[in-house]
Amino acid sequence: MKLHELVPNPGSKKERKRVGRGISAGQGKTAGRGTKGQNARSGEQGRLYRQGGNLPFYRRLPFMRGEGFRLIRRIEYNEVNLDQLAQVFGPNAEVTPETLAAAHLLRDERNPVVILGRGEVNVPLKVRVHRISASARSKIEAAGGVVELIA
């Protein structure tokens, strides 16, 4: 056997169909596309969501408003109120994202923590969080606590 005698197995290679090359080729004239209509034409076969001239479905719907729209770079905070802190922590307790997570007060531990001013706090607390509202800060400091922000 020599290199020039090598041939592929019978039936493993198939000639491609050359359409539109005359009537004797068997696929002349309409070239297997039928007659007329959108699919007989060359070029674009209609966009995704195209509905043959009807108003497309996505344009019939109203715009998304409210909760459906999310900013990509928006920072979502874990919101914790003072009344929640008063229930869980005793006097001189240290309030950090780790202790809040251990107390199951955070929705998602990966997000930063903000303390909001709903409720009252009567015991001094050492608070170390990412953000705190002005009313919450004044209430904690009035009770003898300390507020420190985490970068």
CNS distance restraints for C-alpha pairs under 8 A (distance, minus, plus):
assign (resid   1 and name CA) (resid   5 and name CA) 6.39 0.50 0.50
assign (resid   1 and name CA) (resid   6 and name CA) 7.59 0.50 0.50
assign (resid   2 and name CA) (resid   6 and name CA) 6.94 0.50 0.50
assign (resid   8 and name CA) (resid  12 and name CA) 6.73 0.50 0.50
assign (resid   8 and name CA) (resid  13 and name CA) 7.24 0.50 0.50
assign (resid   9 and name CA) (resid  13 and name CA) 7.81 0.50 0.50
assign (resid  18 and name CA) (resid  25 and name CA) 7.95 0.50 0.50
assign (resid  18 and name CA) (resid  27 and name CA) 7.45 0.50 0.50
assign (resid  19 and name CA) (resid  25 and name CA) 7.78 0.50 0.50
assign (resid  19 and name CA) (resid  27 and name CA) 4.97 0.50 0.50
assign (resid  19 and name CA) (resid  28 and name CA) 6.14 0.50 0.50
assign (resid  19 and name CA) (resid  31 and name CA) 5.12 0.50 0.50
assign (resid  19 and name CA) (resid  32 and name CA) 7.58 0.50 0.50
assign (resid  20 and name CA) (resid  27 and name CA) 5.74 0.50 0.50
assign (resid  20 and name CA) (resid  28 and name CA) 4.23 0.50 0.50
assign (resid  20 and name CA) (resid  29 and name CA) 5.89 0.50 0.50
assign (resid  20 and name CA) (resid  30 and name CA) 6.90 0.50 0.50
assign (resid  20 and name CA) (resid  31 and name CA) 4.86 0.50 0.50
assign (resid  21 and name CA) (resid  25 and name CA) 6.29 0.50 0.50
assign (resid  21 and name CA) (resid  27 and name CA) 7.01 0.50 0.50
assign (resid  21 and name CA) (resid  28 and name CA) 5.36 0.50 0.50
assign (resid  21 and name CA) (resid  29 and name CA) 7.95 0.50 0.50
assign (resid  22 and name CA) (resid  26 and name CA) 7.57 0.50 0.50
assign (resid  22 and name CA) (resid  27 and name CA) 7.14 0.50 0.50
assign (resid  22 and name CA) (resid  28 and name CA) 4.37 0.50 0.50
assign (resid  22 and name CA) (resid  29 and name CA) 6.63 0.50 0.50
assign (resid  23 and name CA) (resid  27 and name CA) 6.66 0.50 0.50
assign (resid  23 and name CA) (resid  28 and name CA) 4.53 0.50 0.50
assign (resid  23 and name CA) (resid  29 and name CA) 6.62 0.50 0.50
assign (resid  24 and name CA) (resid  28 and name CA) 7.28 0.50 0.50
assign (resid  27 and name CA) (resid  31 and name CA) 4.79 0.50 0.50
assign (resid  27 and name CA) (resid  32 and name CA) 6.29 0.50 0.50
assign (resid  30 and name CA) (resid  34 and name CA) 6.06 0.50 0.50
assign (resid  30 and name CA) (resid  35 and name CA) 6.60 0.50 0.50
assign (resid  30 and name CA) (resid  40 and name CA) 7.78 0.50 0.50
assign (resid  33 and name CA) (resid  39 and name CA) 6.99 0.50 0.50
assign (resid  33 and name CA) (resid  40 and name CA) 5.24 0.50 0.50
assign (resid  34 and name CA) (resid  40 and name CA) 6.50 0.50 0.50
assign (resid  35 and name CA) (resid  40 and name CA) 6.38 0.50 0.50
assign (resid  36 and name CA) (resid  40 and name CA) 5.33 0.50 0.50
assign (resid  36 and name CA) (resid  41 and name CA) 7.32 0.50 0.50
assign (resid  37 and name CA) (resid  41 and name CA) 6.93 0.50 0.50
assign (resid  38 and name CA) (resid  45 and name CA) 6.87 0.50 0.50
assign (resid  39 and name CA) (resid  45 and name CA) 6.62 0.50 0.50
assign (resid  46 and name CA) (resid  50 and name CA) 6.07 0.50 0.50
assign (resid  49 and name CA) (resid  56 and name CA) 6.31 0.50 0.50
assign (resid  49 and name CA) (resid  57 and name CA) 7.26 0.50 0.50
assign (resid  49 and name CA) (resid  58 and name CA) 7.71 0.50 0.50
assign (resid  50 and name CA) (resid  54 and name CA) 7.98 0.50 0.50
assign (resid  50 and name CA) (resid  56 and name CA) 6.04 0.50 0.50
assign (resid  51 and name CA) (resid  55 and name CA) 7.11 0.50 0.50
assign (resid  51 and name CA) (resid  56 and name CA) 5.82 0.50 0.50
assign (resid  55 and name CA) (resid  59 and name CA) 6.66 0.50 0.50
assign (resid  55 and name CA) (resid  60 and name CA) 6.73 0.50 0.50
assign (resid  56 and name CA) (resid  60 and name CA) 6.49 0.50 0.50
assign (resid  57 and name CA) (resid  61 and name CA) 6.73 0.50 0.50
assign (resid  64 and name CA) (resid  68 and name CA) 5.93 0.50 0.50
assign (resid  64 and name CA) (resid  69 and name CA) 6.86 0.50 0.50
assign (resid  65 and name CA) (resid  69 and name CA) 6.30 0.50 0.50
assign (resid  70 and name CA) (resid  74 and name CA) 7.76 0.50 0.50
assign (resid  75 and name CA) (resid 111 and name CA) 7.85 0.50 0.50
assign (resid  76 and name CA) (resid 111 and name CA) 6.38 0.50 0.50
assign (resid  76 and name CA) (resid 112 and name CA) 7.40 0.50 0.50
assign (resid  77 and name CA) (resid 111 and name CA) 5.66 0.50 0.50
assign (resid  77 and name CA) (resid 112 and name CA) 5.17 0.50 0.50
assign (resid  77 and name CA) (resid 113 and name CA) 5.44 0.50 0.50
assign (resid  77 and name CA) (resid 114 and name CA) 6.15 0.50 0.50
assign (resid  78 and name CA) (resid 106 and name CA) 5.76 0.50 0.50
assign (resid  78 and name CA) (resid 107 and name CA) 6.20 0.50 0.50
assign (resid  78 and name CA) (resid 108 and name CA) 6.87 0.50 0.50
assign (resid  78 and name CA) (resid 109 and name CA) 7.93 0.50 0.50
assign (resid  78 and name CA) (resid 111 and name CA) 6.23 0.50 0.50
assign (resid  78 and name CA) (resid 112 and name CA) 6.07 0.50 0.50
assign (resid  78 and name CA) (resid 113 and name CA) 4.69 0.50 0.50
assign (resid  78 and name CA) (resid 114 and name CA) 6.05 0.50 0.50
assign (resid  79 and name CA) (resid 106 and name CA) 7.56 0.50 0.50
assign (resid  79 and name CA) (resid 113 and name CA) 6.23 0.50 0.50
assign (resid  79 and name CA) (resid 114 and name CA) 5.19 0.50 0.50
assign (resid  79 and name CA) (resid 115 and name CA) 6.10 0.50 0.50
assign (resid  79 and name CA) (resid 116 and name CA) 6.80 0.50 0.50
assign (resid  80 and name CA) (resid  84 and name CA) 6.76 0.50 0.50
assign (resid  80 and name CA) (resid  85 and name CA) 7.61 0.50 0.50
assign (resid  80 and name CA) (resid 105 and name CA) 7.01 0.50 0.50
assign (resid  80 and name CA) (resid 106 and name CA) 7.57 0.50 0.50
assign (resid  80 and name CA) (resid 113 and name CA) 7.38 0.50 0.50
assign (resid  80 and name CA) (resid 114 and name CA) 6.30 0.50 0.50
assign (resid  80 and name CA) (resid 115 and name CA) 5.00 0.50 0.50
assign (resid  80 and name CA) (resid 116 and name CA) 6.05 0.50 0.50
assign (resid  81 and name CA) (resid  85 and name CA) 6.72 0.50 0.50
assign (resid  81 and name CA) (resid 115 and name CA) 5.64 0.50 0.50
assign (resid  81 and name CA) (resid 116 and name CA) 4.69 0.50 0.50
assign (resid  81 and name CA) (resid 117 and name CA) 5.83 0.50 0.50
assign (resid  81 and name CA) (resid 118 and name CA) 5.41 0.50 0.50
assign (resid  81 and name CA) (resid 119 and name CA) 7.02 0.50 0.50
assign (resid  82 and name CA) (resid  86 and name CA) 6.22 0.50 0.50
assign (resid  82 and name CA) (resid 115 and name CA) 7.03 0.50 0.50
assign (resid  82 and name CA) (resid 116 and name CA) 6.46 0.50 0.50
assign (resid  82 and name CA) (resid 117 and name CA) 5.69 0.50 0.50
assign (resid  82 and name CA) (resid 118 and name CA) 5.68 0.50 0.50
assign (resid  82 and name CA) (resid 119 and name CA) 5.33 0.50 0.50
assign (resid  82 and name CA) (resid 120 and name CA) 6.03 0.50 0.50
assign (resid  82 and name CA) (resid 121 and name CA) 6.19 0.50 0.50
assign (resid  82 and name CA) (resid 136 and name CA) 6.95 0.50 0.50
assign (resid  83 and name CA) (resid  87 and name CA) 6.45 0.50 0.50
assign (resid  83 and name CA) (resid 118 and name CA) 6.38 0.50 0.50
assign (resid  83 and name CA) (resid 119 and name CA) 4.51 0.50 0.50
assign (resid  83 and name CA) (resid 120 and name CA) 5.87 0.50 0.50
assign (resid  83 and name CA) (resid 121 and name CA) 6.78 0.50 0.50
assign (resid  84 and name CA) (resid  88 and name CA) 6.57 0.50 0.50
assign (resid  84 and name CA) (resid 105 and name CA) 7.94 0.50 0.50
assign (resid  85 and name CA) (resid  89 and name CA) 5.75 0.50 0.50
assign (resid  85 and name CA) (resid 121 and name CA) 7.61 0.50 0.50
assign (resid  86 and name CA) (resid  90 and name CA) 7.34 0.50 0.50
assign (resid  86 and name CA) (resid 120 and name CA) 7.45 0.50 0.50
assign (resid  86 and name CA) (resid 121 and name CA) 5.58 0.50 0.50
assign (resid  86 and name CA) (resid 122 and name CA) 7.50 0.50 0.50
assign (resid  86 and name CA) (resid 123 and name CA) 7.67 0.50 0.50
assign (resid  88 and name CA) (resid 103 and name CA) 7.32 0.50 0.50
assign (resid  89 and name CA) (resid  93 and name CA) 5.99 0.50 0.50
assign (resid  89 and name CA) (resid  95 and name CA) 7.86 0.50 0.50
assign (resid  90 and name CA) (resid 123 and name CA) 6.87 0.50 0.50
assign (resid  90 and name CA) (resid 125 and name CA) 7.91 0.50 0.50
assign (resid  91 and name CA) (resid 123 and name CA) 4.95 0.50 0.50
assign (resid  91 and name CA) (resid 124 and name CA) 5.45 0.50 0.50
assign (resid  91 and name CA) (resid 125 and name CA) 6.26 0.50 0.50
assign (resid  92 and name CA) (resid 123 and name CA) 7.22 0.50 0.50
assign (resid  92 and name CA) (resid 124 and name CA) 5.32 0.50 0.50
assign (resid  92 and name CA) (resid 125 and name CA) 4.85 0.50 0.50
assign (resid  92 and name CA) (resid 126 and name CA) 6.34 0.50 0.50
assign (resid  92 and name CA) (resid 145 and name CA) 7.61 0.50 0.50
assign (resid  93 and name CA) (resid 124 and name CA) 7.71 0.50 0.50
assign (resid  93 and name CA) (resid 125 and name CA) 5.38 0.50 0.50
assign (resid  93 and name CA) (resid 126 and name CA) 6.15 0.50 0.50
assign (resid  94 and name CA) (resid  99 and name CA) 7.67 0.50 0.50
assign (resid  94 and name CA) (resid 125 and name CA) 6.19 0.50 0.50
assign (resid  94 and name CA) (resid 126 and name CA) 4.67 0.50 0.50
assign (resid  94 and name CA) (resid 127 and name CA) 6.00 0.50 0.50
assign (resid  94 and name CA) (resid 128 and name CA) 7.63 0.50 0.50
assign (resid  95 and name CA) (resid  99 and name CA) 6.01 0.50 0.50
assign (resid  95 and name CA) (resid 100 and name CA) 6.67 0.50 0.50
assign (resid  95 and name CA) (resid 125 and name CA) 7.01 0.50 0.50
assign (resid  95 and name CA) (resid 126 and name CA) 5.91 0.50 0.50
assign (resid  95 and name CA) (resid 127 and name CA) 4.65 0.50 0.50
assign (resid  95 and name CA) (resid 128 and name CA) 6.02 0.50 0.50
assign (resid  95 and name CA) (resid 129 and name CA) 7.71 0.50 0.50
assign (resid  96 and name CA) (resid 100 and name CA) 6.13 0.50 0.50
assign (resid  96 and name CA) (resid 127 and name CA) 6.34 0.50 0.50
assign (resid  96 and name CA) (resid 128 and name CA) 5.08 0.50 0.50
assign (resid  96 and name CA) (resid 129 and name CA) 5.94 0.50 0.50
assign (resid  97 and name CA) (resid 101 and name CA) 6.06 0.50 0.50
assign (resid  97 and name CA) (resid 109 and name CA) 7.64 0.50 0.50
assign (resid  97 and name CA) (resid 112 and name CA) 7.86 0.50 0.50
assign (resid  97 and name CA) (resid 113 and name CA) 6.63 0.50 0.50
assign (resid  97 and name CA) (resid 128 and name CA) 7.70 0.50 0.50
assign (resid  97 and name CA) (resid 129 and name CA) 6.57 0.50 0.50
assign (resid  98 and name CA) (resid 102 and name CA) 6.22 0.50 0.50
assign (resid  99 and name CA) (resid 103 and name CA) 6.22 0.50 0.50
assign (resid 100 and name CA) (resid 104 and name CA) 6.32 0.50 0.50
assign (resid 100 and name CA) (resid 105 and name CA) 5.45 0.50 0.50
assign (resid 100 and name CA) (resid 106 and name CA) 6.43 0.50 0.50
assign (resid 101 and name CA) (resid 105 and name CA) 5.88 0.50 0.50
assign (resid 101 and name CA) (resid 106 and name CA) 5.50 0.50 0.50
assign (resid 101 and name CA) (resid 109 and name CA) 6.50 0.50 0.50
assign (resid 112 and name CA) (resid 129 and name CA) 7.78 0.50 0.50
assign (resid 112 and name CA) (resid 130 and name CA) 5.93 0.50 0.50
assign (resid 113 and name CA) (resid 129 and name CA) 5.80 0.50 0.50
assign (resid 113 and name CA) (resid 130 and name CA) 5.44 0.50 0.50
assign (resid 113 and name CA) (resid 131 and name CA) 6.43 0.50 0.50
assign (resid 114 and name CA) (resid 129 and name CA) 6.57 0.50 0.50
assign (resid 114 and name CA) (resid 130 and name CA) 6.11 0.50 0.50
assign (resid 114 and name CA) (resid 131 and name CA) 4.58 0.50 0.50
assign (resid 114 and name CA) (resid 132 and name CA) 5.22 0.50 0.50
assign (resid 114 and name CA) (resid 133 and name CA) 7.57 0.50 0.50
assign (resid 115 and name CA) (resid 129 and name CA) 7.52 0.50 0.50
assign (resid 115 and name CA) (resid 131 and name CA) 6.55 0.50 0.50
assign (resid 115 and name CA) (resid 132 and name CA) 4.67 0.50 0.50
assign (resid 115 and name CA) (resid 133 and name CA) 6.32 0.50 0.50
assign (resid 115 and name CA) (resid 136 and name CA) 6.67 0.50 0.50
assign (resid 116 and name CA) (resid 132 and name CA) 6.29 0.50 0.50
assign (resid 116 and name CA) (resid 133 and name CA) 5.44 0.50 0.50
assign (resid 116 and name CA) (resid 135 and name CA) 7.52 0.50 0.50
assign (resid 116 and name CA) (resid 136 and name CA) 5.60 0.50 0.50
assign (resid 117 and name CA) (resid 133 and name CA) 6.54 0.50 0.50
assign (resid 117 and name CA) (resid 134 and name CA) 7.81 0.50 0.50
assign (resid 117 and name CA) (resid 135 and name CA) 5.28 0.50 0.50
assign (resid 117 and name CA) (resid 136 and name CA) 4.03 0.50 0.50
assign (resid 117 and name CA) (resid 137 and name CA) 7.83 0.50 0.50
assign (resid 117 and name CA) (resid 139 and name CA) 7.66 0.50 0.50
assign (resid 118 and name CA) (resid 136 and name CA) 7.62 0.50 0.50
assign (resid 120 and name CA) (resid 139 and name CA) 7.07 0.50 0.50
assign (resid 121 and name CA) (resid 139 and name CA) 6.78 0.50 0.50
assign (resid 121 and name CA) (resid 140 and name CA) 6.55 0.50 0.50
assign (resid 121 and name CA) (resid 143 and name CA) 6.80 0.50 0.50
assign (resid 122 and name CA) (resid 143 and name CA) 5.61 0.50 0.50
assign (resid 123 and name CA) (resid 143 and name CA) 5.90 0.50 0.50
assign (resid 123 and name CA) (resid 144 and name CA) 7.36 0.50 0.50
assign (resid 123 and name CA) (resid 145 and name CA) 7.55 0.50 0.50
assign (resid 124 and name CA) (resid 140 and name CA) 6.87 0.50 0.50
assign (resid 124 and name CA) (resid 141 and name CA) 7.78 0.50 0.50
assign (resid 124 and name CA) (resid 143 and name CA) 5.32 0.50 0.50
assign (resid 124 and name CA) (resid 144 and name CA) 4.77 0.50 0.50
assign (resid 124 and name CA) (resid 145 and name CA) 4.09 0.50 0.50
assign (resid 124 and name CA) (resid 146 and name CA) 7.57 0.50 0.50
assign (resid 125 and name CA) (resid 140 and name CA) 6.95 0.50 0.50
assign (resid 125 and name CA) (resid 144 and name CA) 7.44 0.50 0.50
assign (resid 125 and name CA) (resid 145 and name CA) 4.52 0.50 0.50
assign (resid 125 and name CA) (resid 146 and name CA) 6.32 0.50 0.50
assign (resid 126 and name CA) (resid 145 and name CA) 5.69 0.50 0.50
assign (resid 126 and name CA) (resid 146 and name CA) 4.87 0.50 0.50
assign (resid 126 and name CA) (resid 147 and name CA) 6.19 0.50 0.50
assign (resid 126 and name CA) (resid 148 and name CA) 7.86 0.50 0.50
assign (resid 127 and name CA) (resid 145 and name CA) 7.62 0.50 0.50
assign (resid 127 and name CA) (resid 146 and name CA) 6.10 0.50 0.50
assign (resid 127 and name CA) (resid 147 and name CA) 4.86 0.50 0.50
assign (resid 127 and name CA) (resid 148 and name CA) 6.07 0.50 0.50
assign (resid 128 and name CA) (resid 147 and name CA) 6.18 0.50 0.50
assign (resid 128 and name CA) (resid 148 and name CA) 4.78 0.50 0.50
assign (resid 128 and name CA) (resid 149 and name CA) 5.59 0.50 0.50
assign (resid 128 and name CA) (resid 150 and name CA) 6.32 0.50 0.50
assign (resid 129 and name CA) (resid 148 and name CA) 6.76 0.50 0.50
assign (resid 129 and name CA) (resid 149 and name CA) 5.30 0.50 0.50
assign (resid 129 and name CA) (resid 150 and name CA) 5.50 0.50 0.50
assign (resid 130 and name CA) (resid 149 and name CA) 5.34 0.50 0.50
assign (resid 130 and name CA) (resid 150 and name CA) 4.75 0.50 0.50
assign (resid 130 and name CA) (resid 151 and name CA) 6.42 0.50 0.50
assign (resid 131 and name CA) (resid 149 and name CA) 6.38 0.50 0.50
assign (resid 131 and name CA) (resid 150 and name CA) 7.73 0.50 0.50
assign (resid 132 and name CA) (resid 136 and name CA) 6.54 0.50 0.50
assign (resid 132 and name CA) (resid 137 and name CA) 6.46 0.50 0.50
assign (resid 132 and name CA) (resid 149 and name CA) 7.94 0.50 0.50
assign (resid 133 and name CA) (resid 137 and name CA) 6.24 0.50 0.50
assign (resid 134 and name CA) (resid 138 and name CA) 6.25 0.50 0.50
assign (resid 135 and name CA) (resid 139 and name CA) 6.23 0.50 0.50
assign (resid 136 and name CA) (resid 140 and name CA) 6.17 0.50 0.50
assign (resid 137 and name CA) (resid 141 and name CA) 6.12 0.50 0.50
assign (resid 137 and name CA) (resid 147 and name CA) 6.80 0.50 0.50
assign (resid 138 and name CA) (resid 142 and name CA) 5.93 0.50 0.50
assign (resid 139 and name CA) (resid 143 and name CA) 6.32 0.50 0.50
assign (resid 140 and name CA) (resid 144 and name CA) 6.60 0.50 0.50
assign (resid 140 and name CA) (resid 145 and name CA) 5.17 0.50 0.50
assign (resid 140 and name CA) (resid 146 and name CA) 7.00 0.50 0.50
assign (resid 140 and name CA) (resid 147 and name CA) 7.53 0.50 0.50
assign (resid 141 and name CA) (resid 145 and name CA) 4.77 0.50 0.50
assign (resid 141 and name CA) (resid 146 and name CA) 6.01 0.50 0.50
assign (resid 141 and name CA) (resid 147 and name CA) 7.39 0.50 0.50
